[in-house]
Amino acid sequence: MKPKILYKTVKVVYDAHSKSYDVYYRNWFFWKCDKCYRYDENPKYPIHYCDQEEAKKRAIAYADSLLKTVEIYRKSNVFVGY
């Protein structure tokens, strides 16, 4: 069985209002948000433990890893007759 690629298109969106980078993947015709990477501007009181550049790098790295995600095994019991 040839491995099937699960995600064909991903994007990273910068949201200035919530101070985050959102990772989206495309499922048929709809974009779905998968993960959000928030950052802090005040290093004195960090909540999310990364700055804007680090959050951007993490979001892009996660989006790249989604493109490499493959399905290697699938089995179903549809025709068992329960």
C-alpha positions as CSV (number, residue, x, y, z in Angstrom):
1,M,0.0,0.0,0.0
2,K,1.4,3.4,-1.0
3,P,1.4,6.0,1.8
4,K,-1.5,8.5,1.4
5,I,-0.7,12.2,2.1
6,L,-3.3,13.5,4.5
7,Y,-2.8,17.3,4.1
8,K,-2.1,18.8,0.7
9,T,-2.4,22.5,1.5
10,V,-1.5,24.4,4.7
11,K,-1.1,28.1,5.5
12,V,0.1,30.2,8.5
13,V,-2.0,33.3,9.3
14,Y,-0.7,36.2,11.5
15,D,-3.3,37.6,13.8
16,A,-2.1,41.0,15.2
17,H,-5.2,41.4,17.4
18,S,-4.7,38.2,19.4
19,K,-0.9,38.2,19.0
20,S,-0.7,34.8,17.5
21,Y,0.2,32.7,14.4
22,D,-2.6,30.3,13.4
23,V,-1.8,27.2,11.3
24,Y,-4.6,26.1,8.9
25,Y,-5.0,23.1,6.7
26,R,-7.4,22.7,3.8
27,N,-10.0,19.9,3.9
28,W,-11.8,19.8,0.5
29,F,-13.2,23.3,0.2
30,F,-12.8,24.5,3.8
31,W,-9.9,25.8,5.8
32,K,-9.7,24.4,9.4
33,C,-7.6,25.9,12.1
34,D,-5.3,23.2,13.6
35,K,-3.0,25.0,16.0
36,C,-2.3,28.5,17.4
37,Y,1.1,29.8,18.5
38,R,0.8,32.9,20.7
39,Y,3.7,35.2,21.7
40,D,4.5,37.7,24.3
41,E,5.6,41.3,23.8
42,N,6.5,41.9,27.5
43,P,9.5,39.8,28.5
44,K,9.1,40.8,32.1
45,Y,5.8,38.8,32.5
46,P,5.9,35.9,30.0
47,I,2.8,33.8,29.6
48,H,3.5,31.9,26.4
49,Y,7.3,31.7,26.8
50,C,8.2,32.8,23.3
51,D,8.7,36.0,21.4
52,Q,7.1,36.9,18.0
53,E,10.0,35.5,15.9
54,E,10.0,32.2,17.8
55,A,6.2,31.8,17.5
56,K,6.5,32.4,13.7
57,K,9.3,29.8,13.4
58,R,7.3,27.2,15.4
59,A,4.1,27.8,13.3
60,I,6.0,27.4,10.0
61,A,7.8,24.3,11.2
62,Y,4.5,22.8,12.3
63,A,2.9,23.6,8.9
64,D,5.8,21.9,7.1
65,S,5.4,18.8,9.3
66,L,1.6,18.7,8.4
67,L,2.6,18.4,4.7
68,K,4.8,15.4,5.5
69,T,2.0,13.5,7.5
70,V,1.0,10.3,5.7
71,E,-1.4,7.5,6.4
72,I,0.4,4.1,6.3
73,Y,-2.3,1.7,7.5
74,R,-6.1,1.5,7.4
75,K,-8.5,-1.3,8.2
76,S,-12.3,-1.4,8.6
77,N,-14.8,-3.9,9.6
78,V,-17.6,-2.6,7.4
79,F,-18.6,-6.0,5.9
80,V,-18.5,-8.1,9.0
81,G,-22.3,-8.2,9.4
82,Y,-22.9,-7.2,13.0
